Structure formats: C-alpha cells, structure tokens
Amino acid sequence: MTAPDSLPPVAQRFLRYVQIDTQSDPRSPTTPSTEKQKDLGRLLVDELQAIGLPDAAMDDFGYVYATLPSPLPPEEAARLPVVALLAHMDTSPDESGAGVKPVIHRRYDGGVIALPGNPDVRLDPARQPALLDHVGEDLITSDGTTLLGSDDKAGVAILVQLAADLLHDDTPRPTVRLCFTVDEEIGRGVDRLDLDRLGADVGYTLDGSGIDSLSVETFNAARAVLTVRGVMVHPGYARDVMVNAVRILAEFIAALPPTEAPETTDGRAGYLHPHHLAAGDPSEASVEVILRDFSEDGLARRKDLLHRLADALRLKYPKAQIDLTIEDQYKNMRAYIEAADPRVITFAHGAAQSMGIRLTEQLVRGGTDGARLSEMGLPTPNVFNGGYDYHSTFEWNTVQNLERSLAFTKALLHYWGRHGA
Ligand SMILES: [Zn+2]
C-alpha cells in the first residue's frame, strides 16, 4: 500500500519501514545475521542525512549511528548528559517478515477484524483485550500473512521522526545519539554495539509494548549445572554395585518444585527451569538449570534449594559423585541503573507527568538490549512504542499510539533539558 498523505509523518514512515524485510536468523554466525537488515540501515542513513544529520552512518555490522545536536550553546549542552535513543531494525524469526502489506483500519469499532490476506487471522478483543483500550483509533495490522514488524520498526520510525521534528526546535534538550541496532530478536543486539562510538551517558530503547509503560526490571539470573558420576558395570553383574547416574539425575529434576517453573508462574514470581540435559548415561549425567528471580533474596533462596537437594542425594547415594556448580549470569537491570544514574527512571516519570500521563513500570521476564547495556554501564530503560502481540500475524499498533510514544520521547528529552544539568 502507499501511505495516505492524511496520516501523520511518523505513521507514514512506519508504513514504509515495515515493508522492508529485515528478519534476523539465529542460525547465521555473521553480524548482521542477515544482509537484508542493511537495506533498512542504508535507507535510514539516507533519510537522516536528508533531515540534516550529516554524521549519520552505518558500520560494517549494520549498526546505524547519528547525532541530533543540542540546540543549547556548547558550554550549556556540556552540562547535560548525552542521551542515547535506540531501536532495533530486525524482526523476529518466529513469523515471516517478507512482503509485509500493512493495512489501516480507520476508527476501530471494538469488533473482530478478519485480516484480508488470511481470513483465519482475526483480531479479536476476546483474545486480545488491549484492543478495547484503542477503540476509535486507527489500527495498523499486516494483511494476516506476515508479522507487522511494529517490533521494533515503530521505535525506528519514532526516532527518525523525532530527529526531523527536533532538529530545528530550540527547546532546551541534551545532545542525542541515535542508534539503530541489528539482531536484537536473536539475542545479539548489543554484541557488536560500539559503546565508545555511541558516546552516551544514559540511554533508552524504544522497544516496549503497549502504551505508557517503562521497563526497568529484569530477572536476577544464575545458571546451575548438576553433574552426577555413577558407577558403571555390566547390567548382568550390577546388583549392589551399579550406581546409575541417570536415575539420580531424574530424582533431582523431579524434586524441583513444579510450582516454581516458567510454565506455572508469571508477574513477579521467579523460577527454576531445567532446560538442558548435557549428558546422560549411567556413568555420567548432568542437567543445566536456570534460576530467575526479581529479588536478590529470592535468587539466593533458589540457589540454597539446589544445594540442599544435592546434599540430600549425596547422603542417599554415597558412592555417586555429585557436583553442583552455580554461577551468576546477570542482575536485575534496576540494580545497574540505580548504581549508574537513577534519573533515567525518575525523569521518565517526570516527563510523563508533564504530559498528564502516568507510566506503569513493567517487569520483563526475559532479557532486553537495555538490560545488557545497563550492565555494560549505560543505564537504559525500555520505553513503550505502542505495539501489541509481537512476533505474530496478530501484531498491531495504532497511528495514535505511534504519536503518543513520539510525544513522550520528546517530553523526555525536554525534561532532561530542564533538569539534567
Ligand atoms: Zn523488540
């Protein structure tokens, strides 16, 4: 489809970007994992330069960097932190991103919508209740044969539009470093990100679902490996001699509380998740278990439980050798943010208040690029981009949500401009 001129510019950009296939590929060892991500990267460089950001450039890995200078005199701008704004260009391997045909459903009436390319794909408020919060808005979906790609081309469109809108606006704000990343959907979004080149003090990703949300918390994470070494003899002569590592390992796994599993928890509840059998025969068997909890105490309690289970098995099977190792993986991003610059959270709330909205803090039950950046020293919460039902043919956003996220991001920069020195 061509973008109707009656749509606001951020929506027109969004409709153009989603039609470029940028699906990433977890099986590829290269960065970017798919060359086609650079198709969007090259377009963004051209558009950012046309807007008036002459340093916009893409590196060999496909990352696009550009500077939106502060309107303040240099000595005043130097008193403010440099703010990075990031969005990822790739789309999820879970659903096709080739030949996306966006469809606009004007003034959504709250009913069920069958998508034109595949009438079996129906947006239904009974299954997707958030739709009812957006009645009367202009819904954007795919035609039902692909994902939409709002994750995260909404963020990309919002940031490019922000640059266009603010370049000639003299309301005080910090220098902004824009960064468009690759391979977020396959967990490698910041692997090749050049933090020195980014040159920012604080950051935000625009990759959060829904509206008026800020993600500032992720799990504390640890990884345990339990290895059992048994005593192996021929089964014909095994009585009172064989110690079967597979059976002992099975007892350990069965003792993990089923009510503390990813499949039985949500919200703030953490879990223990046996997710990989690394070895398994009677002489040696081992399992990898991941531990997740939003609180440090909760994570410590889970580690403790694994140690007690291992101790009990050692008592029961003295001839087996049972080793348990637990290593920390990462902390709740809130801990890194609070150590680096907690204003990234408080200013986001302040900016929302200045617009008369209230931000809800969301818990992320998984990793985010912002969490890894926060761990690397750049405190980076995740801001809403308006989209819902990511990674599926049911994905949607609205024209009004794109505008709302854009308005919030501007308010956020202006809040830093007023209070950040
Ligand atoms: Zn995303």
Residues whose N, C-alpha, C, O or C-beta is under 5 A from the ligand:
A	BS01	ZN	D151 D152 D207
